[in-house]
Amino acid sequence: MTVSFGWGPTEARAPAPEATAAATLWAATDDPAAALHGCASGRELYEYGYPQDVEVAAETDASTAVPVLTDGAFTEAP
């Protein structure tokens, strides 16, 4: 698994420890989608009526853009 963080050469920096941990666990899980569905947060989203959020979170290679929070709104990364 390759994890790209989308920073250009002028913005190169190490990923946050949380991002590194998430990428490591994702790569080490046999069925990441099932893990998301079965974890406490996934079950809560189902319980509160947001199963589609779990489905989106489990998608891989589905987006062509990286969202960036700018001035309180998400925009596409350059």
Protein Blocks (a to p, Z undefined) as FASTA:
>chain_A
ZZdehiafklgccddfklmmmmmmmmmpmblmlmmmmmmklmmmmmnopamlmmmmmpgh
kbfbdcddeehiacddZZ
